[in-house]
Amino acid sequence: MSTPTPRAFATPIDRAHRAARRSHAPVVRALSSTALDVALASAPGTRHARNEDAASPLDTQGRLFVVADGVGGGALAAEASAALVDHLHIALRPHPLQADDVRSAILDGDRAIRRSLAERTDASCAATLALCVATDDAFAQWLIAWVGDCRAYRVRRNSATAELLTADDTYRRLNETPPRGGSLDDPARMVGNGAVDAPNVRAVDMAPADVLVLCSDGAHRHVSCDELGLLATAGAPLASRCERIVDHARHAGSHDDATVLLIERRV
């Protein structure tokens, strides 16, 4: 697979936050197609100068959805997450896709982003991610992929709880020792600094009225599976559900950037 060159650019999330930065209000977007309803809410951390999360632009033809969380702080962390989202949307454009295609795209992105950032800084900047991509035209079969501690969940129709589909690549879970000054709960695998060798990929199904949830750790660290299941399926427009999850994380103590992307398969 050829390696697309990531472009340094501001995502719609980042551009909107330039206007909303002082209030730290979430940016909320929604889109409906014949098969899916999709919505996104993303808010900068209360202690951040800018939002270091990035997410897919919502597209009526879309079957790929990504949430990425910049690691390392500052503008370059935001650029790493934005470049990763951009790279994956270029690399995973062909259809149909297999698990190895997704793994290759993530590894190619790691190399390309590392080269791009190395031209500008000696600092370590990277991103974690969670993505889902539909592999059939009925949007019933999906691949879930992740690196680091962004997460994917599935909420079944009429379910009272969210099912975690991913397993965090943290030092604690991988039984590895963090670097000096680091935490066991920090991500041990990232994209953009060479700290990934085997991206996680699994296949899942999605029935009508099921909801897939992608989120950064600024959201999921403060929302339980039961709370997420209730908030993601509450009787409200999908965009309102996204915003409520971000607001819940804020009220529960999150000071980090928080991004939630919901995909609901239409009945």
N, C-alpha and C positions, 0 to 999 in steps of 0.2 A: 504494500500500500504506500503510495506517495505521501510525503509529509507536507500538509499545508503549512504555510508560514503564518503564525498568529499576527494579528494586527493590533497595535496599541490603539484602543478606542474607549469611549465612554459608553457603557450600556445604557439602555433606557432607565434602568434603576438608578444608576449613578447620576445621570442628567437630572432626573426628577429630584433626587436628594440634594442637589446643589441649591434648589429653591426651598426645600423643606428642612434643611439641616438644622436650623436653630430650634425648631419645635420637635425634631426627631419623630415627626409623624410618619406612619408607614405609607409607602407608595403602593397602591392597589390597582391591579389590572385584571380584566376578565375577557374571555372570548368563548364563543360557542360555535361548534361545527355540527355537521349532521350526525357525527358519531360521539363527540366528546364535548364536555364543558370543562374549561380550564380557567384557573384563577391563580393569582400571585399576590402576595403581600410581602413587602420587605422594608425594614426599618433600620437605620443606623444605630449603633450602640450609643448609649448616653455619654460615653467617655471618648467617643471617636470623632475625629475631624471629618471623616467621610465613611461611606459604607464600603466595606471590603468584601461583601458578598456580591455575587453576580448570578444571573439566572437567564434562562432561555427567553428570547423574544416570543411573544405569543403569536402564532401563525395559524390561519385556518387550515393549512395543508400539513401542519406539524404532526409528527409522530414521535419526535425525540424531545425530551424535556430534561433540563440539567439545572441543578443548583450547585454552585461552587462557593467556597469560603476561603478568602485569601489569608495566608499565614505569613507572619513576619512583620506586620504593621506598616502603616503609611501608604503612600501612593502606589508603590510597587506591588504591595500585596493586593491592592484593588486591581491593578493591571494584570497580575498573574491570574486572578479568578476570571476576569473578563476575557482575557486571551484564551483561557482554557475552554470557556463556553463557546467562544467563536470557533476555535479549532475543532471541537467535537461536532459542531453543526456542519462544518465543511467536510470533515473526514467521514462522517456517518450519513452523508446524503444518499448514497446508493441504497437500493432496496431490492431484494430482502437482505437482512443482516443476520450474521451468525455471532455466537459468543466470541469467537476469535477475532472477528472484525472489531468488536468493541474493545477488547483487550489491546489490540494493535493500535487503535486510534488513541487510547489513553497513553500508551507508552510512547508513541510518536509525539504526542502533545508534551509529555515530560521533556523529551529531548529538545523540541523546538522552543518551548518557553524558557528552558534553562539557557539555551544559546542566546536568545533575545535579551533576557535580563542580564546575562553576564557581560554584554556589551555596555551596560550602563551602570552596574554596581557590583561590588564584591560581596554585598550582603546576601544572605540566604532568603529568597522569597519563593513561595510556592502556594499551592491551593489544595484543599480537599474537595471531594465532590460526591454527589449521588446523582444518578441518572436513570431514566427509564425510557425504553424505546419499544414501540409496538412492532411486532414481527409478522403480523398478518393484517389483511385489509379489513377484517371485522373488529380489530382492536381488542381481541380476546386473549391474545398471547403476547407477552412482554418479556424483555430482558431487563433486569435490574443490575446496575453496576455501581461500585463505590470504591473510593480510596480515602482513608482517613476516618473522620467522625461525622461527616454529613450522613443523614439517614434516609431510608425509604420505609414506608409503612403501607399496609393495605387495610382498608376498612370495608368489611363485607356489608352488603345491604342488610339493614335492620340489626347490625351487630352493635354491641354495647362497648366494644373496645377495639383498639388498633393493634394489628399484628405487625411486629417488627420484622422486616425482611432483610435487614443488614446486620452486620456485627462490627462494631467500631474497631478500627485499626489503631488502638491506643497501646501504649507501653504496658499498661496493666493487663489488658486482655491477651496480648501477644507474649506476655511473660518476659519482657525485655526491660533493660535498665535505661531510664531517660538520661539525657545529658545533664551535666551539672547545672543546677538552677531550674531544671524542668520538672514536670509533674508526671506521675504515672498515668494520669488521665489526658495527657497531651497526645495528639496524633503522632504515631510513629511512622506512618506512611503518608506521603504527599506527592503531588505532581508538580514538577517544575524545578526540583533540586536533586533529582536522581534517587529519591527515597521511595521508589516503588519498583517492584520487579514482577509482580503477579497481581494485576488488578482483579478484584473480586467481581464475578459475574454469575447470576443465577436466573433461571427462567421461572416466571410466575404466570398464572392466568388471572383474568379480570372478567367477572360476570357483569351483566347490566346492573347499573346503580351502584356498583362497587366504586370505591374512591382510592386512588393511589396518592400518597403524601410524600413529597420530598422536602427536606428541611435542613437548615444549618444548625450547628450545635447551640447557637444563641437562642433557638426556639426549643429544641427537644430536651435540653438539659433541665428545663423548668416546666415541662408538660408531661404528665404520666400517660401511659397507653389508654387508660380508661378516660381520662380527660380529653385526649386527642380524638378518640373514637366518638365521643359525644359532640365535640366542637366541629369535627369534620363532616358530620352527617346531620347536624341540626337543621330544622326546617327553615332555612334561610338561603338567599342566593349564595353561590359558591364564593364570590368575592368577600361577602360579609363573613363567611366561615373562616377564610384565610386571615382576615383582619382580626377576628376574635382570637385566633390561636396566637398571633403575634402579641396582641394586647394581654392575653393571659400570661404569656411568658414574661412580659414586662412587669406585670403586677406581682408575679411570683419571684421577682428579683433579678431577671436577666439584664445585664448591662452591655451585652455583646450585640453585634449585628445579628438580626433575626430575619430569616427568609423562609417562607412557607409557600409551596406550590402544590395545588390540588388538581388532580385530573379525575373527573367522574365520567364513567362510561354511560352514555345515554340509553334509556330503556327502548 
